[in-house]
């Protein structure tokens, strides 16, 4: 099964743009909702049907936009089980994603950032 990295508009796109250079995996860009004109696609950059995709986001709060996009990608035939973000604000996103069998992997959490502040 072909694997892809998918960058969420707008914050996930810069991160996902670098990923192919590090991993060799192709990248698609995901809209929060499909365009009503033009191609009408929710993802640009290649077909997602039958592809195993890791979705990339910059900051996760409640996970609402990620859930909507992952639902759409799954409806388009993508296989998704992991979401990667730069920062998890720890405001329910991890739990909300888990309800739909999506595992959140964060580079940093709010707790990490707060513990690095000077006393």
N, C-alpha and C positions, 0 to 999 in steps of 0.2 A: 504494500500500500504506500503510495507517495505521500510524503509528509510536507507540510507547508507551515510557515509562520504567518499569522494574520495580525496586522497592526490596526488597532481601533482608531477611528478618526477622533480627534486630531492628535491627542497626546501620545497614543501608541505608535503613530507613524514614524517619528524620528527613531525610536528604539528599534522598531521592526525593520527600518531601512538599513541599520547596521548589522542586524542578525545574519543576513546571507553572507556577508563578508567573514563572519566568525564561524558559521555552521555549514555554509554551502547549500542551505535549504532555500527554496524559492519563497517569495513573499507575496501576499495579497493584502490589499487595504480594505478595511471593513467600514461601511457606513453605519451610523446608528439606526438608520432605516433606509430601505431601498428607495432609490430615486423614482419619482413618478413619471419622468421623461427619459429620453435617451435609451440606454440599455435596460433600465429598470432593475439593475442588479444591486444586491446588497454588498457584494465584494467585487473588487476590480483587480485584475492582474493574472487571472487564470481561473479555470474551472475548479470548484470545490467539491463537486460530487465524488464521493468515494475517497476523498483525501483525508488523512489524519492531520488535524490542525491544532496548533498551540496558539491561543489568542493572547496578544500582548497589549497591555494598557499601562499608562503612566501611574495614575493614582486610583485606588479603589476605595470608595466610601461605603455605599450600600450595595454596589454591584448591579444596580438597575440597568444601566446602559449595556453592560457586559451580558447580562441575562438576555436582554432583548436581541442583541446581536448574535449570541450563541444559539438562541432558539431559531433565528432566521437561517444561520449557517447550517444548522442541523436539518432544518426543513429543506434546504438546498442539497442535502445529502452528505454534508461534512461529518466527520467523526471527531468529536471534541471531548476531552476529559480533563484538560489542564488549562489554566489561565495563569499567565505570569504578569506581575506588575512590579514597578519600581518601588512604590510605597503603598502599603496597606494601612489606611487610617484607623483600622480596627473599630469600625462603626457598623458592623453587621454584614459587610460584604462577603467575608469568608463563609459565614453560616448560610447566607442567602444563596450563594453559588452552590454550596454543598447539597442543598435541597434538590438541585437539578443535576447531581452527580458531576459537578465541576470542582476540581481541586485548585485552590488558589495558592500559588507560590510567589512569595514576595521577597524582593531583595532587602527591603527595609520595612519596619513597621513603625507606627507612631511611637510605640514604647522605645524602640531603638533610638529614634531621633530625640525623644525627650530625655533619655538617659545620657545623651551626649552633651546636653546643655551644661554650661558651667553653673556650679552651685551658688 
